[in-house]
Amino acid sequence: MRKVYSLQIQYPEQTREFNSRLTKTGRRSLSHSISQSSTDSNSSGDSDAENLEDEVSPRDRLQINFKGNKDFCVKNIKLADYGRQEIELAEDEMTALMALRKSAQGEKPLAGAKIVGCTHVTAQTAVLLETLMVLGAQCRWAACNIYSTQDEVAAALAEQDFPVFAWKGESEDDFWSCIDHCVNVEGWEPNMILDDGGDMTHWIYKKYPHLFKKVKGIVEESITGIHRLHHLSKAGKLCVPAINVNDSVTKQKFDNLYCCRESILDSLKRTADVMFGGKQVAICGYGEVGKGCSAALKAMGSVVYVTEIDPICALQACMDGLRLAKLGDVVSQVDIVITCTGNKNVVLREHMDLMKNGCVVCNMGRSNTEIDVTSLRTPELAWQHVRAQVDHIIWPDGKRVVLLAEGRVLNLSSSTVPIYVLSITATTQALALIELFNAPEGRYKQDVYLLPKKLDEYVASLHLQTFDAHLTELTDDQAKYMGLNKYGPFKPSFYRY
Ligand SMILES: NC(=O)c1ccc[n+]([C@@H]2O[C@H](COP(=O)([O-])OP(=O)(O)OC[C@H]3O[C@@H](n4cnc5c(N)ncnc54)[C@H](O)[C@@H]3O)[C@@H](O)[C@H]2O)c1
């Protein structure tokens, strides 16, 4: 029997370890360099890479790394050095994962784990994968998105003998073939799955259901993947436990509130290039995303109106000094409209007909459902594509409405996700894998679980250390008085942050 691993949570020592890294400079340019590389992955000037791009699919080429290993499929192995630089830059900002590596030096909580994964193949993922290996796991990886792969990073992983099957712009056939190559390999059977979107999980269900005999659990990252798992669970077909990392508190706060608080300004500047001071802004929805966007714009001197359907969130908006209104009542006077509801048809053609000349309209909420863009595709309205992610919609009287990202999620289309936010996600994934892999028999049934609160707190504590922050420790007496364990969890699962 393998011993049950328990995480050693040592806040004060780790704080000191992290503080020594704080003097590193260039975080902003680092973020920029990474994001640039994700859209311009062959910008290293390697002419071989450029030539290869037009050639046959990587699938049909013999690929071999420096050590003679062929168990991978990437765009161009020669990009490995460039990819290694990107990974090292990402490591600087992913301090929590680096701390996990250090803390595992004696112990290998993932020894014996064989993880098959399907996530974005980027520098940040590479830091996660190399961490999982330091923690004792063997991994095989495919991309969950054919556009986000950083080819140079995939090359760097392949050069390190990491079985990765991914390149930017895979065809649909290639996509499934890459997933298949990860799973269908002689003499190696996965016992853990890390998925983002559920494609890997469902491929295994469809093609290799026998593998589930050995699989101890699934860690799923995306809302879509979690819906698919719940679906399986309801149908009684989920045969292993799964952890939903998307809804862990730390990740939610960073993805929805803090990330949007920063990226709304960046996205609006990059696209519409507007001045925020004194502008009137209508924000539809005052949940996490709406609160982040409102806080940023209010801080920049904008006059913020909020629309809400929920009286609790509406009251919060009032208490935060914002003006609660119906969109129809303010839409003719505002300069910017931002949807953050997760709902559909929030901004309709009748609202856009009332907007004033130059009004900017964009979506920070759900995919492309919030603004009724279809209603703008009619003969009487002209579309003028002004620049990337910016279209002017011109009414017969000459009025222009500025539509950003054609109503898709603005910051995902035109801004970058800071590595720090991705670090939260990656750390959460690593801890969920450790938890599921080491859980004693019976702790988890064939169902979908949230990350245990204590681990959620641990993710936060690892990141807290970046700020030279000093957490207060409960005394024994206080812990007893509060009925808490001195080292957490500090809040019940129903606590609302
Ligand atoms: N842009 C990003 O980077 C990003 C990040 C995280 C989440 N999201 C997406 O943003 C959306 C909102 O996320 P959240 O965490 O803020 O959700 P949330 O549930 O906390 O907030 C949404 C709010 O919108 C309100 N609402 C719903 N319909 C409305 C309507 N017709 N008019 C006015 N208000 C309405 C709800 O009452 C709720 O308070 C989701 O679709 C989520 O997937 C985007």
The ligand as a Tripos MOL2 file, in Angstrom:
@<TRIPOS>MOLECULE
LIG
   44    48     1     0     0
SMALL
NO_CHARGES

@<TRIPOS>ATOM
      1 N1        -13.8750   38.3620  -19.2970 N.am      1 LIG1
      2 C1        -13.3010   37.5000  -18.4900 C.2       1 LIG1
      3 O1        -12.0730   37.3940  -18.3930 O.2       1 LIG1
      4 C2        -14.1720   36.6640  -17.6140 C.ar      1 LIG1
      5 C3        -13.6110   36.0830  -16.4720 C.ar      1 LIG1
      6 C4        -14.4250   35.3060  -15.6840 C.ar      1 LIG1
      7 C5        -15.7480   35.1060  -16.0090 C.ar      1 LIG1
      8 N2        -16.2580   35.6650  -17.1400 N.ar      1 LIG1
      9 C6        -17.6750   35.5040  -17.5210 C.3       1 LIG1
     10 O2        -18.3870   36.6660  -17.1110 O.3       1 LIG1
     11 C7        -19.7360   36.3230  -16.8000 C.3       1 LIG1
     12 C8        -20.0890   36.8750  -15.4250 C.3       1 LIG1
     13 O3        -19.2640   36.2600  -14.4620 O.3       1 LIG1
     14 P1        -19.4340   36.6360  -12.9070 P.3       1 LIG1
     15 O4        -18.4590   35.8220  -12.1700 O.co2     1 LIG1
     16 O5        -19.4390   38.1090  -12.7500 O.co2     1 LIG1
     17 O6        -20.9080   36.0530  -12.6710 O.3       1 LIG1
     18 P2        -21.9240   36.4910  -11.5280 P.3       1 LIG1
     19 O7        -23.0170   35.5000  -11.5450 O.co2     1 LIG1
     20 O8        -21.1900   36.7660  -10.2700 O.co2     1 LIG1
     21 O9        -22.4840   37.9130  -12.0560 O.3       1 LIG1
     22 C9        -23.3720   38.0950  -13.1030 C.3       1 LIG1
     23 C10       -24.4020   39.1340  -12.6370 C.3       1 LIG1
     24 O10       -25.2020   39.4960  -13.7470 O.3       1 LIG1
     25 C11       -26.5310   39.6790  -13.2730 C.3       1 LIG1
     26 N3        -27.4390   39.5750  -14.4160 N.ar      1 LIG1
     27 C12       -27.8750   38.4710  -15.0550 C.ar      1 LIG1
     28 N4        -28.6880   38.8130  -16.0810 N.ar      1 LIG1
     29 C13       -28.7380   40.1660  -16.1000 C.ar      1 LIG1
     30 C14       -29.3910   41.1100  -16.9200 C.ar      1 LIG1
     31 N5        -30.1670   40.7360  -17.9360 N.pl3     1 LIG1
     32 N6        -29.2010   42.4230  -16.6630 N.ar      1 LIG1
     33 C15       -28.4310   42.8220  -15.6270 C.ar      1 LIG1
     34 N7        -27.7910   41.9750  -14.8010 N.ar      1 LIG1
     35 C16       -27.9380   40.6570  -15.0370 C.ar      1 LIG1
     36 C17       -26.6960   38.5840  -12.2340 C.3       1 LIG1
     37 O11       -27.7280   38.8870  -11.3240 O.3       1 LIG1
     38 C18       -25.3210   38.5710  -11.5740 C.3       1 LIG1
     39 O12       -25.2850   39.3890  -10.4270 O.3       1 LIG1
     40 C19       -19.8190   34.8090  -16.9080 C.3       1 LIG1
     41 O13       -20.3580   34.4580  -18.1520 O.3       1 LIG1
     42 C20       -18.3820   34.3690  -16.8320 C.3       1 LIG1
     43 O14       -18.1510   33.1500  -17.5270 O.3       1 LIG1
     44 C21       -15.5100   36.4750  -17.9210 C.ar      1 LIG1
@<TRIPOS>BOND
     1     1     2 1
     2     2     3 2
     3     2     4 1
     4     4     5 ar
     5     4    44 ar
     6     5     6 ar
     7     6     7 ar
     8     7     8 ar
     9     8     9 1
    10     8    44 ar
    11     9    10 1
    12     9    42 1
    13    10    11 1
    14    11    12 1
    15    11    40 1
    16    12    13 1
    17    13    14 1
    18    14    15 2
    19    14    16 1
    20    14    17 1
    21    17    18 1
    22    18    19 2
    23    18    20 1
    24    18    21 1
    25    21    22 1
    26    22    23 1
    27    23    24 1
    28    23    38 1
    29    24    25 1
    30    25    26 1
    31    25    36 1
    32    26    27 ar
    33    26    35 ar
    34    27    28 ar
    35    28    29 ar
    36    29    30 ar
    37    29    35 ar
    38    30    31 1
    39    30    32 ar
    40    32    33 ar
    41    33    34 ar
    42    34    35 ar
    43    36    37 1
    44    36    38 1
    45    38    39 1
    46    40    41 1
    47    40    42 1
    48    42    43 1
@<TRIPOS>SUBSTRUCTURE
     1 LIG1         1 GROUP 0 **** ****
